[in-house]
Amino acid sequence: MTKFKIFAFPLVVMLVVFLCGCDEGGESSEADKYVADLITIEDHTVTRTDPYAGSITTISFLVKNNDDNYGEYVSYVEVDFFDIPGFEVNSLECEGGKVQDRDNKIYKCIFDDSQTEGAIESDDMRAVSISLKAPSKDVVHTPMDLTVSYLITYHVDAFRESSVPIINSFRIEKPTTEFSQSVHADGPIFVEFKPPVGGTHEEEGKTVEEHWGVAGEPFELKLEFEDKGKASVGDVQNVVLKKGDITLNIPGMKKSDELTCDFEQGDTSTVLVSEKDVEVPDDIVCNLETVGTVESPQITATLSAEFSYDYVFIKKQKFTIRPILE
């Protein structure tokens, strides 16, 4: 089974294309369960959302790694209590490691291999707890509303593969194999290959598209990105694959000189680099064509997509501080 790990690297997307003179396309299997939400927050509790002035309230939860399909562990997860107005941080507890800088008001939990307990292993959990002291009674004379905000960030390195038949139209009219895609690697951002439409047929009164390319002729390759994840607490932040973060590796092929391509030439003739941001959900397109003459009736383009990104959700916890009446 293919494995992947999740790293704290910049956003990078790579598409690798291999060509082979073969008659069979790659097979895909949906037997494995796709897991969109690799990291979830479980058992989120707050001791009091309406503490008295000068008293202590605590936010506690578990960070769970749900990656039990492809990877052995999530190598980097961060919880950042980045906005704590009015409160004094009494303590921060992170099971396995933390970064705390009281002078600069930095309160983070980081779970990776640099910490004592290491990264969060598959189907495991780590506890996080922050204890907050409410403003004093000298400040709170009437009920005071305050909001504590924190981010949960994790890093994903994903993979998907597809096989696109390309025919020699002088020898055959349609391919002997069908377009196929592998099971998607775990993670909330899902990529779907949209290959060229070579033909159609009628099936139960409906028009069904058939996907293949023709050697020597440009064909459109589209990658559609979709967010299939959700925040177990709070709200998901938009994921953007930035300009230059998507790379197409196209040995045996080239970018069409006449048709649309959202990529520019990279360092070598087989490398293209994206020219636009991809704000999920969105797609990116390039028209490609084979290089040289294809002698065999059919070849198969095996397209392998790899991409890395940060997935972030933000939680805003509201409090109402009650005055002490004397």
Residue pairs with C-beta under 8 A, 6 or more apart in sequence:
1 32
1 70
2 70
2 159
2 185
3 70
3 71
3 72
4 70
4 71
4 157
4 158
4 159
4 185
4 186
5 71
5 72
5 73
5 74
5 75
5 157
6 38
6 67
6 71
6 74
6 75
6 76
6 154
6 155
6 156
6 157
6 187
7 75
7 76
7 155
7 157
7 308
8 75
8 76
8 112
8 155
9 155
9 157
9 308
10 245
10 308
11 240
11 241
11 242
11 245
11 307
11 308
11 309
11 310
12 245
12 247
12 306
12 307
12 308
13 241
13 245
13 246
13 247
13 274
13 305
13 306
13 307
13 308
14 246
14 247
14 248
14 249
14 305
14 306
14 307
15 223
15 246
15 247
15 248
15 249
15 250
15 303
15 304
15 305
15 306
16 249
16 303
16 304
16 305
16 306
17 248
17 249
17 250
17 251
17 252
17 253
17 288
17 301
17 302
17 303
17 304
18 251
18 252
18 301
18 302
18 304
19 166
19 251
19 252
19 253
19 290
19 299
19 300
19 301
19 302
20 299
20 300
20 302
21 296
21 299
22 298
22 299
22 300
23 176
23 177
23 297
23 298
24 176
24 177
24 300
25 163
25 164
25 165
25 175
25 177
25 178
25 179
25 180
25 300
26 161
26 162
26 163
26 180
26 182
26 300
26 302
27 180
28 180
28 181
28 182
28 183
29 182
29 183
30 183
31 183
32 69
32 183
33 69
34 69
34 183
34 184
34 186
35 66
35 67
35 68
35 69
35 186
35 187
36 186
36 187
36 188
36 190
36 228
36 229
36 230
37 66
37 188
37 229
37 230
37 232
38 65
38 66
38 67
38 74
38 154
38 156
38 186
38 187
38 188
38 311
39 63
39 64
39 65
39 66
39 74
39 77
39 152
39 154
39 311
40 64
40 66
40 232
41 61
41 62
41 63
41 64
41 152
41 232
41 233
41 315
42 61
42 62
42 63
42 64
42 125
42 232
43 60
43 61
43 62
44 59
44 60
44 61
44 233
45 59
45 60
45 61
46 57
46 58
46 59
46 60
46 317
47 56
47 57
47 58
47 60
48 55
48 57
49 57
49 317
49 318
49 319
49 320
50 319
50 320
50 321
50 322
51 57
51 134
51 319
51 321
51 322
52 134
52 321
52 322
52 323
52 324
53 134
53 135
53 136
53 137
53 139
53 140
53 321
53 322
53 323
53 324
54 133
54 134
54 135
54 136
54 137
54 324
55 133
55 134
56 90
56 131
56 132
56 133
56 134
57 131
57 132
57 134
57 319
58 129
58 130
58 131
58 132
59 129
59 130
59 132
59 148
59 317
60 127
60 128
60 129
61 127
61 128
61 129
61 233
62 125
62 126
62 127
62 128
63 77
63 79
63 109
63 111
63 120
63 125
63 126
63 127
63 128
63 152
64 120
64 123
64 124
64 125
65 73
65 74
65 77
65 120
65 121
65 122
65 123
65 124
65 125
66 123
67 73
67 74
67 122
67 186
68 122
68 123
69 186
70 185
70 186
71 122
71 186
72 121
72 122
73 119
73 120
73 121
73 122
73 124
74 111
74 119
74 120
74 154
75 112
75 113
75 119
75 155
76 110
76 111
76 112
76 119
76 154
76 155
77 110
77 111
77 112
77 119
77 120
77 152
77 153
77 154
78 108
78 109
78 110
78 111
78 151
78 152
78 153
78 154
79 94
79 108
79 109
79 110
79 128
79 150
79 151
79 152
79 153
80 107
80 108
80 150
80 151
80 153
81 89
81 92
81 107
81 108
81 130
81 148
81 149
81 150
82 149
82 150
82 151
83 147
83 148
83 149
83 150
84 105
84 107
84 132
84 148
84 149
85 146
85 147
85 148
86 134
86 135
86 144
86 146
86 321
87 132
87 133
87 134
87 135
87 146
87 148
88 132
88 133
89 102
89 107
89 130
89 131
89 132
89 133
90 131
90 132
90 133
91 129
91 130
91 131
92 98
92 100
92 107
92 109
92 129
92 130
92 131
93 127
93 128
93 129
93 130
93 131
94 109
94 110
94 111
94 126
94 127
94 128
95 117
95 126
95 127
95 128
96 111
96 115
96 116
96 117
96 118
96 120
96 126
97 109
97 110
97 111
97 112
97 114
97 115
97 116
97 117
98 108
98 109
98 110
98 115
99 106
99 108
99 109
99 110
100 106
100 107
100 108
107 130
109 126
109 128
111 117
111 119
111 120
111 126
112 118
112 119
113 119
117 126
120 126
132 148
134 140
134 319
134 321
135 144
135 146
135 321
137 323
137 324
140 321
140 322
140 323
140 324
141 323
142 323
143 320
143 321
143 322
143 323
144 320
144 321
144 323
145 318
145 319
145 320
145 321
146 318
146 319
146 320
146 321
147 316
147 317
147 318
147 319
148 316
148 317
148 319
149 314
149 315
149 316
149 317
150 314
150 315
150 317
151 312
151 313
151 314
151 315
152 233
152 234
152 312
152 313
152 314
152 315
153 310
153 311
153 312
154 310
154 311
155 308
155 309
155 310
155 311
156 187
156 188
156 189
156 308
156 309
156 310
156 311
157 306
157 307
157 308
158 184
158 185
158 186
158 187
158 189
158 191
158 306
158 307
158 308
159 185
159 304
159 305
159 306
160 181
160 182
160 184
160 185
160 191
160 193
160 304
160 305
161 181
161 182
161 302
161 303
161 304
161 305
162 179
162 180
162 181
162 182
162 193
162 195
162 302
162 303
162 304
162 305
163 177
163 179
163 180
163 300
163 301
163 302
163 303
164 179
164 193
164 195
164 196
164 211
164 212
164 213
164 300
164 301
164 303
165 175
165 176
165 177
165 178
165 179
165 198
165 211
165 212
165 213
165 298
165 299
165 300
165 301
166 175
166 212
166 213
166 214
166 215
166 290
166 294
166 298
166 299
166 300
166 301
167 173
167 174
167 175
167 198
167 212
167 213
167 214
167 215
167 297
167 298
168 215
168 294
168 295
168 296
168 297
168 298
169 214
169 215
169 217
171 296
171 297
172 297
172 298
174 198
174 199
174 210
174 212
175 198
175 212
175 298
176 298
177 298
177 300
178 210
178 211
179 195
179 211
179 212
181 192
181 193
184 190
184 191
187 229
187 311
188 227
188 228
188 229
188 230
188 236
188 239
188 311
189 225
189 226
189 227
189 228
189 229
189 239
189 280
189 307
189 309
189 311
190 225
190 226
190 227
190 228
191 223
191 224
191 225
191 226
191 305
191 307
192 223
192 224
192 225
192 226
193 221
193 222
193 223
193 303
193 305
194 220
194 221
194 222
194 223
194 224
194 283
195 211
195 212
195 213
195 219
195 221
196 211
196 212
196 213
196 219
196 220
196 221
197 209
197 210
197 211
198 210
198 211
198 212
198 213
198 214
199 209
199 210
199 212
200 207
200 208
200 209
200 210
201 207
201 208
201 210
202 208
213 219
213 290
213 301
215 290
215 293
215 294
215 299
216 289
216 290
216 293
216 294
217 289
218 256
218 258
218 259
218 287
218 288
218 289
219 287
219 288
219 289
220 259
220 260
220 285
220 286
220 287
221 285
221 286
221 287
221 288
221 303
222 283
222 284
222 285
223 283
223 284
223 285
223 305
224 281
224 282
224 283
225 241
225 278
225 280
225 281
225 282
225 283
225 284
226 280
226 281
227 236
227 239
227 280
227 281
229 236
229 311
230 236
231 313
231 314
231 315
232 313
233 313
233 315
234 313
234 314
234 315
234 316
235 313
235 314
236 311
236 312
236 313
237 312
237 313
237 314
238 279
238 280
239 279
239 280
239 309
239 310
239 311
240 277
240 278
240 279
240 280
241 274
241 277
241 278
241 279
241 280
241 307
241 309
242 277
243 274
243 275
243 276
243 277
244 273
244 274
245 274
246 263
246 273
246 274
246 278
246 284
246 307
247 266
247 271
247 272
247 273
247 274
248 263
248 271
248 272
248 273
248 286
249 270
249 271
250 270
250 271
250 272
250 288
251 270
252 290
252 291
252 292
253 270
253 288
253 289
253 290
253 291
253 301
254 269
254 288
254 289
254 291
255 261
255 263
255 265
255 272
255 286
255 287
255 288
256 286
256 287
256 288
256 289
259 287
260 285
260 286
260 287
261 272
261 285
261 286
261 287
261 288
262 274
262 275
262 276
262 284
262 285
262 286
263 272
263 273
263 274
263 275
263 284
263 286
264 272
264 273
264 275
265 271
265 272
265 273
266 272
266 273
272 286
274 284
276 284
278 284
290 299
